[in-house]
């Protein structure tokens, strides 16, 4: 009996797991570990010998890092590489890097939003916990609870509000942002495979 069914190709898995880029997942996992350890170490060292005002400044820096990288990730997914091809053909400084960023938008977004953004959020929370512990040392339960809730709420509000504003900014100015990041990458002593 003959059927019209095509024979299945052997080799690559057609299931969901076959679609997963395991090499990229391993790379991003290891990268996340080292970035997290580095940022955590910098945060703990910076907070050791500073007052409360500088501690709040360090907290704001980590929140800002998360927001900025979220903007870059959003811009990379919004811009298309065709917008940079003519500049790359004219050998405009940073245009090739901008093409690479938009062509690899999913990876750029993963690094910016998922890795750096999430790690910044975690470390912001840890930094906030250290600040809360300092401010509430020796206090009664209720005032300590009020300060704890206020600082936790402030961190969440700044992070979520900042990223909400940043997403609109990243979409609206995607080409300018990606090009600016491309120009920045072009001066770094690193090799980018621009394929």
Secondary structure in CASP SS format (residue, H / E / C, confidence):
PFRMAT SS
TARGET T0000
AUTHOR 0000-0000-0000
METHOD secondary structure of the structure
MODEL  1
X C 1.00
X C 1.00
X C 1.00
X C 1.00
X C 1.00
X C 1.00
X C 1.00
X C 1.00
X C 1.00
X C 1.00
X C 1.00
X C 1.00
X C 1.00
X C 1.00
X C 1.00
X C 1.00
X H 1.00
X H 1.00
X H 1.00
X C 1.00
X C 1.00
X H 1.00
X H 1.00
X H 1.00
X H 1.00
X H 1.00
X H 1.00
X H 1.00
X H 1.00
X H 1.00
X H 1.00
X H 1.00
X H 1.00
X H 1.00
X H 1.00
X H 1.00
X H 1.00
X H 1.00
X H 1.00
X H 1.00
X H 1.00
X H 1.00
X H 1.00
X H 1.00
X H 1.00
X H 1.00
X H 1.00
X H 1.00
X C 1.00
X C 1.00
X C 1.00
X H 1.00
X H 1.00
X H 1.00
X H 1.00
X H 1.00
X H 1.00
X H 1.00
X H 1.00
X H 1.00
X H 1.00
X H 1.00
X H 1.00
X H 1.00
X H 1.00
X H 1.00
X H 1.00
X H 1.00
X H 1.00
X H 1.00
X H 1.00
X H 1.00
X H 1.00
X H 1.00
X H 1.00
X H 1.00
X H 1.00
X H 1.00
X C 1.00
X C 1.00
X C 1.00
X H 1.00
X H 1.00
X H 1.00
X H 1.00
X H 1.00
X H 1.00
X H 1.00
X H 1.00
X C 1.00
X C 1.00
X C 1.00
X C 1.00
X C 1.00
X H 1.00
X H 1.00
X H 1.00
X H 1.00
X H 1.00
X H 1.00
X H 1.00
X H 1.00
X H 1.00
X C 1.00
X H 1.00
X H 1.00
X H 1.00
X H 1.00
X H 1.00
X H 1.00
X H 1.00
X H 1.00
X H 1.00
X H 1.00
X H 1.00
X H 1.00
X H 1.00
X H 1.00
X H 1.00
X H 1.00
X H 1.00
X H 1.00
X H 1.00
X H 1.00
X H 1.00
X H 1.00
X H 1.00
X H 1.00
X H 1.00
X H 1.00
X H 1.00
X H 1.00
X H 1.00
X H 1.00
X H 1.00
X H 1.00
X C 1.00
X C 1.00
X C 1.00
X C 1.00
X H 1.00
X H 1.00
X H 1.00
X H 1.00
X H 1.00
X H 1.00
X H 1.00
X H 1.00
X H 1.00
X H 1.00
X H 1.00
X H 1.00
X H 1.00
X H 1.00
X H 1.00
X H 1.00
X H 1.00
X H 1.00
X H 1.00
X H 1.00
X H 1.00
X H 1.00
X H 1.00
X H 1.00
X H 1.00
X H 1.00
X H 1.00
X H 1.00
X H 1.00
X H 1.00
X H 1.00
X H 1.00
X C 1.00
X H 1.00
X H 1.00
X H 1.00
X H 1.00
X H 1.00
X H 1.00
X H 1.00
X H 1.00
X H 1.00
X H 1.00
X H 1.00
X H 1.00
X H 1.00
X C 1.00
X C 1.00
X C 1.00
X C 1.00
X C 1.00
X C 1.00
X C 1.00
X C 1.00
X C 1.00
END
